[in-house]
Amino acid sequence: MANPGKARILTVDDVPATLELLERNLTAAGYIVFAAPNVPEAIRVLDTNQIDLVITDLKMPGMSGVHLVRHIRENFSDMEVMIITGYPSVKGAVEAIKTGAEEYLVKPFTDKELLTAVDRILEKLRMRRTATKPPKRTMPSSFGLIGESDVMIRVGQFIKKAALTPATVLISGESGTGKELVARAIHYSSKRASAPFVPVNCGAIPEDLMESELFGHVKGAFTGATETRAGFFQTADGGTIFLDEISETSLAMQVKLLRVLQDKQVCMVGSSRTRKVDVRILASTNKDISTLVKKGLFREDLFYRIHVIAIELPPLRERGNDILLLANHFMKKFTEELGRSAPSFSDRALKALRDYHWPGNVRELENLIQRLAVMTDQACIGVPDLPELMRFSIPWQMTCNRTLAEVEAEYIRSVLISVNNNKTKAAQILGIDRKTLRDKLQKQKFE
């Protein structure tokens, strides 16, 4: 199993044939290998080289492998250890693990068993290093975009290209993936950076107020219009307007937006005169607009107008170790605000974070880490500190013994917990509107 990271491995065994076998197999797999016939020589290698993993025999003349493990654990914080032995015993295994070895392999072992164990232990090391190192960012830190995965590097490249043009951009992705951060990155990297950036949550504005909010109104245009007020498009003049969740707008409003895109002019509610505006439009959606077009729920001509440049944000579950980078970033951020030092995560907790499906994406992760920063007092966060959804548990009763209503209630409760009780976000994840969710909550007496 090749290792593209070129991990550096020290093998320690008093049998030359074993050292030769280990070196041959590990070198063929792409690792950089050092060899030592005893513990004193191994310590010399450790003092003069950067080593990621030590593979040591348990029983050797003079100092044993247990002594070496103890030396490593008390002198090197960023290193893993694996024990190999031809004299397996429960006592030896327990002693090795208690001393600090991560793996215990019994001779004779196959090439596959060796490389699988090495890959497993190095993956733990990579996760721990990822969770503690300062993250590289795809964009300047002021934009808040953190990630080293291939998909996020591509997003960063798209942002830089989009910033160089005045073209309309459609940013798509699940809720909580950071669409507004991308929009801000585009704006503040463009020539319009010194002009306003105006975000508009289209899904939060009632339909009867949408036109007035976007284009403004004149005094007396409708009941309650006691003064002339500019809309978001006038406020963004010279800069950028970000139409968040544009797919939530009605077909009637989409016609008006299309005219603005075509003519670069807006007409205030209650006025017959148009006003020219110099506004770049960025839009976002958490839905597949092409599907909405086919269903007649979104205008095809508007779709093509806003789909000049398309940037798709990946869900957090597809970003690999970016999850650990973000967890570390948020933990440092929130503990600094609290005036406390940031706790570390155990290897199992890191694996649980990375393996979780994150329906609420980065926003859900941020909420979780904030809760941990506030509620956790110990220096290391373990799996028991994480939400129940992230932990393995044996069900106390068979699922088939519950009614459909009970199963639905439990799932709704789990989703609410995952998004920190944000009902709008929970409704989006559940695929229902907020009113339906509210009715279900009242029926189940969740509130």
C-alpha positions in Angstrom: 0.0 0.0 0.0 1.8 3.1 -1.2 2.1 6.1 1.0 2.2 9.4 -0.9 3.1 11.3 2.3 6.5 9.6 2.5 6.2 8.8 6.1 9.5 8.1 7.9 9.5 4.8 9.8 12.1 3.4 12.3 12.3 -0.4 12.6 13.9 -1.9 15.7 14.7 -5.7 16.0 17.7 -7.7 17.1 17.1 -10.2 14.3 18.8 -9.0 11.0 16.5 -11.0 8.8 13.4 -9.4 10.4 14.9 -5.9 9.9 15.7 -6.7 6.2 12.1 -8.0 5.7 10.6 -4.9 7.2 12.8 -2.5 5.3 12.1 -4.3 2.0 8.3 -4.3 2.4 8.0 -0.8 3.8 10.4 0.7 1.2 8.4 -1.0 -1.6 5.3 0.6 -0.2 6.8 4.1 -0.5 8.0 4.7 3.1 11.3 6.1 4.1 12.8 3.4 6.4 15.5 3.6 9.1 16.7 0.4 11.0 18.2 -0.2 14.4 19.3 -3.5 16.0 18.7 -2.4 19.6 17.2 0.2 21.8 20.3 2.4 22.3 20.8 2.6 18.5 17.1 3.4 18.1 17.3 6.3 20.5 20.3 7.7 18.5 18.2 7.6 15.3 15.3 9.3 17.1 17.6 12.1 18.3 19.0 12.8 14.9 16.0 12.2 12.5 12.4 13.2 12.2 10.4 9.9 12.6 6.7 9.3 12.3 6.4 5.7 13.3 8.5 3.3 15.3 8.0 -0.4 14.8 9.9 -2.3 17.5 10.3 -5.9 18.7 9.0 -6.5 22.2 11.8 -8.8 23.5 15.4 -7.9 22.8 18.7 -8.3 24.7 19.3 -5.5 27.2 16.6 -3.0 27.1 13.3 -4.3 25.7 10.7 -2.7 23.4 8.6 -1.7 26.3 11.5 0.5 27.5 11.7 2.1 24.1 8.0 2.7 24.0 8.1 4.4 27.4 11.1 6.6 26.2 9.2 7.6 23.1 6.0 8.5 25.0 7.8 10.6 27.5 10.1 12.4 25.0 8.2 12.7 21.7 4.7 13.9 21.4 4.3 13.6 17.7 5.1 10.0 17.0 3.4 6.6 16.9 4.6 3.2 18.0 3.8 -0.4 16.9 5.0 -3.5 18.7 5.9 -6.7 16.9 6.8 -9.9 18.7 7.3 -13.6 18.2 6.3 -14.3 21.9 2.6 -13.4 22.1 1.0 -13.3 25.5 -1.9 -11.4 27.0 0.4 -9.9 29.6 2.9 -8.6 27.0 0.1 -7.1 24.9 -1.5 -5.4 27.9 1.9 -4.0 29.0 2.7 -2.7 25.5 -0.7 -1.0 25.1 -0.6 0.5 28.6 2.9 1.8 27.9 1.7 3.6 24.8 1.9 1.4 21.7 -0.9 1.9 19.2 -0.7 -1.5 17.5 0.4 -5.0 18.5 1.4 -7.4 15.7 2.4 -11.0 16.2 5.1 -12.8 14.2 4.9 -14.3 11.6 2.7 -11.8 9.8 1.9 -11.4 6.2 2.9 -8.4 4.1 -0.7 -7.3 3.9 -1.1 -7.5 7.7 2.0 -5.4 8.2 1.0 -2.7 5.7 -2.6 -2.6 6.8 -1.5 -2.0 10.4 1.1 0.6 9.4 -1.5 2.5 7.2 -4.0 2.4 10.1 -1.6 3.8 12.7 -0.3 6.5 10.3 -3.9 7.6 9.5 -4.4 8.2 13.3 -1.2 10.3 13.3 -2.4 12.3 10.2 -5.7 13.0 11.8 -4.1 14.2 15.0 -1.6 16.4 13.1 -4.4 17.8 10.9 -6.5 18.7 14.0 -3.7 20.6 15.7 -1.8 22.3 12.9 -2.6 25.9 11.7 -4.8 25.4 8.5 -3.8 26.6 5.1 -6.6 28.6 3.6 -7.9 28.7 0.0 -8.4 32.5 0.4 -7.2 35.2 2.8 -8.3 34.5 6.4 -10.6 37.5 6.5 -13.0 35.6 4.2 -13.2 32.7 6.7 -12.7 30.0 4.1 -10.6 27.2 5.6 -9.7 24.0 3.8 -6.9 22.0 2.2 -9.0 19.3 0.4 -8.9 19.2 -3.4 -12.5 20.3 -3.7 -12.0 23.4 -1.6 -8.8 24.3 -3.4 -10.8 24.2 -6.6 -13.4 26.4 -5.0 -10.7 28.9 -4.2 -9.5 28.9 -7.8 -13.1 29.6 -9.0 -13.4 32.4 -6.5 -10.2 34.1 -7.8 -11.4 33.8 -11.4 -14.9 35.0 -10.7 -13.5 38.1 -8.9 -11.7 39.2 -12.1 -15.0 39.5 -14.0 -18.3 41.4 -13.6 -20.3 38.3 -14.5 -23.2 37.0 -12.5 -22.3 34.0 -10.3 -24.6 31.2 -9.0 -23.3 29.6 -5.8 -24.9 26.2 -5.0 -24.5 23.9 -2.1 -26.3 22.4 0.9 -27.4 24.6 3.8 -24.5 25.5 6.0 -21.7 24.9 3.5 -20.6 28.6 3.4 -22.2 30.1 0.3 -22.3 33.6 1.8 -18.6 33.4 2.6 -17.8 32.5 -1.0 -19.9 35.5 -2.1 -18.0 37.8 0.2 -14.7 36.4 -1.0 -15.7 37.2 -4.6 -16.8 40.7 -3.7 -13.8 41.6 -1.6 -11.4 40.2 -4.1 -13.0 42.2 -6.9 -12.7 45.9 -8.1 -15.9 46.6 -6.1 -14.3 45.7 -2.8 -14.5 49.3 -1.4 -18.2 49.5 -2.3 -21.1 47.9 -0.4 -21.7 44.2 -0.1 -25.5 43.7 0.6 -26.7 40.1 1.5 -30.4 39.5 1.1 -32.0 36.3 2.5 -34.8 35.8 -0.1 -36.4 33.0 1.9 -36.9 35.2 5.0 -38.7 38.1 3.3 -42.5 37.7 3.0 -43.7 37.7 -0.6 -45.8 40.8 -0.3 -42.8 42.8 1.0 -40.2 41.4 -1.4 -40.5 44.0 -4.2 -40.4 46.9 -1.7 -37.4 45.4 0.1 -35.4 44.9 -3.1 -36.4 48.0 -5.1 -37.6 50.4 -2.4 -40.9 52.4 -2.3 -42.1 56.0 -2.4 -44.1 57.7 0.2 -47.7 56.7 0.1 -47.1 53.7 -2.2 -49.1 51.4 0.2 -50.5 51.5 3.7 -47.7 52.1 6.1 -45.4 53.7 3.6 -44.9 56.9 5.5 -41.7 57.9 3.8 -39.7 57.1 0.7 -37.2 54.3 1.3 -34.5 52.9 -0.9 -34.3 49.2 -1.4 -31.4 46.7 -1.3 -30.5 47.3 -4.9 -30.1 51.1 -4.4 -28.1 50.4 -1.2 -25.7 48.1 -3.2 -25.2 50.7 -6.0 -21.6 50.5 -7.1 -21.1 47.2 -5.2 -22.5 43.7 -5.0 -25.9 42.3 -4.0 -26.0 38.7 -2.8 -29.4 37.1 -3.4 -29.2 34.2 -0.9 -31.6 31.3 -1.7 -32.9 32.9 -4.9 -34.8 29.7 -5.6 -37.3 30.8 -2.9 -38.5 33.8 -4.9 -41.9 33.6 -6.7 -42.3 33.5 -10.5 -43.6 37.0 -10.4 -40.6 38.3 -8.5 -38.3 36.4 -10.9 -39.7 38.4 -13.8 -38.8 41.7 -12.0 -35.3 40.4 -11.2 -34.8 39.4 -14.9 -35.6 43.0 -15.9 -33.0 44.3 -13.5 -30.4 41.9 -14.9 -31.2 42.9 -18.4 -31.7 46.7 -18.1 -29.7 47.5 -14.9 -32.6 49.6 -13.8 -35.0 49.4 -10.9 -38.5 50.9 -10.3 -39.5 51.8 -6.8 -42.9 50.6 -5.7 -45.4 53.4 -6.3 -43.2 55.2 -8.8 -43.4 55.2 -12.6 -39.8 56.2 -13.1 -36.9 53.8 -13.3 -33.5 54.4 -11.8 -30.2 53.0 -13.2 -28.1 51.0 -10.8 -24.6 49.7 -11.1 -24.8 46.4 -9.1 -23.1 43.1 -9.6 -25.5 40.2 -8.7 -24.3 37.1 -6.9 -26.9 34.4 -6.1 -27.1 31.2 -4.2 -29.3 28.2 -3.8 -29.5 24.9 -1.8 -31.7 23.4 -4.5 -31.1 22.1 -8.0 -32.5 25.0 -10.0 -32.4 23.1 -13.3 -34.9 20.6 -11.8 -37.1 23.5 -10.6 -37.0 24.9 -14.2 -38.3 21.6 -15.6 -41.1 21.6 -13.0 -42.0 25.2 -14.0 -41.1 26.5 -10.5 -38.2 28.7 -11.7 -37.9 30.8 -14.9 -35.6 29.3 -17.4 -34.5 32.7 -18.8 -33.6 33.9 -15.3 -31.7 30.7 -14.6 -29.4 31.2 -17.6 -28.9 34.9 -16.6 -27.6 34.0 -13.1 -25.8 30.8 -14.2 -23.0 32.6 -16.1 -20.4 31.3 -13.6 -21.3 28.4 -11.4 -19.6 27.5 -8.1 -20.7 24.4 -6.3 -19.7 24.0 -2.7 -19.2 20.4 -1.4 -21.0 19.2 1.7 -18.7 18.9 4.7 -18.9 15.1 4.7 -17.0 15.1 1.4 -14.2 17.3 2.6 -12.1 14.7 4.5 -9.7 16.1 6.9 -11.0 19.7 6.4 -13.5 18.6 9.2 -10.6 18.4 11.6 -9.0 21.7 10.4 -12.3 23.5 11.0 -12.9 21.8 14.4 -9.5 23.0 15.5 -10.1 26.5 14.1 -13.5 26.9 15.8 -12.2 25.5 19.1 -9.3 28.0 19.2 -11.7 30.8 18.2 -14.3 30.1 20.9 -11.8 29.2 23.7 -9.9 32.5 23.0 -13.2 34.4 23.4 -13.7 32.6 26.7 -10.1 33.3 27.8 -9.3 29.6 28.1 -6.8 27.3 26.5 -8.1 25.0 23.8 -8.6 21.3 24.8 -7.3 18.6 22.4 -9.3 15.8 20.9 -8.7 12.1 21.4 -8.0 10.0 18.4 -11.4 8.3 18.7 -13.1 11.7 18.9 -11.3 12.9 15.8 -12.4 9.8 13.9 -16.0 10.3 15.1 -16.0 13.9 13.9 -14.6 12.9 10.5 -17.0 9.9 10.1 -20.1 11.8 11.0 -22.4 12.8 8.0 -22.9 16.4 9.1 -26.4 17.2 7.7 -26.0 20.8 8.9 -22.5 21.0 7.3 -20.0 23.7 8.6 -22.7 25.5 10.5 -23.5 22.4 12.5 -19.8 21.7 13.2 -19.3 25.3 14.4 -22.3 25.1 16.7 -21.1 21.8 18.2 -17.6 23.1 18.8 -18.9 26.2 20.5 -21.0 24.0 22.8 -18.0 21.9 23.6 -15.8 24.9 24.2 -18.4 26.2 26.7 -19.4 23.0 28.4 -16.1 21.0 28.5 -13.7 21.5 31.4 -11.2 18.7 30.8 -8.0 19.0 28.7 -9.0 16.3 26.2 -12.3 15.9 24.5 -13.3 12.2 24.1 -16.2 10.4 22.3 -18.4 10.5 25.4 -18.3 14.4 25.2 -19.8 14.3 21.6 -23.5 14.2 20.9 -25.2 10.9 21.0 -25.7 10.8 17.3 -21.9 10.6 16.9 -21.4 7.7 19.3 -21.8 4.0 18.8 -24.5 2.6 21.0 -26.5 -0.7 21.2 -30.2 0.1 20.9 -32.0 -0.7 24.1 -35.1 -1.7 22.2 -35.9 -3.0 18.8 -36.8 -0.4 16.2 -39.7 -2.5 15.0 -41.4 -2.2 18.5 -42.0 1.5 18.0 -44.8 3.3 16.1 -44.1 5.3 13.0 -44.9 8.5 14.9 -42.3 7.6 17.6 -39.6 7.0 14.9 -40.5 10.3 13.2 -40.4 12.2 16.5 -37.0 10.8 17.4 -35.6 11.7 14.0 -36.9 15.2 14.2 -35.4 15.6 17.7 -32.1 14.4 16.4 -32.0 16.8 13.5 -32.9 19.7 15.8 -30.0 18.8 18.1 -27.6 18.6 15.1 -28.5 22.2 14.1 -28.6 23.7 17.6 -32.4 23.9 17.5 -32.4 26.1 14.4 -35.9 25.3 13.1 -35.5 26.9 9.7 -32.4 24.8 9.1 -34.0 21.7 10.5 -37.0 22.1 8.2 -34.6 22.3 5.2 -32.8 19.1 6.2 -36.2 17.3 6.8 -37.5 18.5 3.4 -40.6 20.2 4.8 -41.6 23.8 5.3 -41.2 25.6 8.7 -45.0 25.6 9.3 -45.2 21.8 8.9 -42.3 21.4 11.3 -43.9 23.7 13.8 -47.1 21.7 13.6 -45.2 18.4 14.2 -43.4 19.9 17.1 -46.6 21.0 18.7 -48.2 17.7 18.1 -45.2 15.8 19.7 -45.0 18.4 22.5 -41.4 19.1 21.7 -41.8 22.8 22.6 
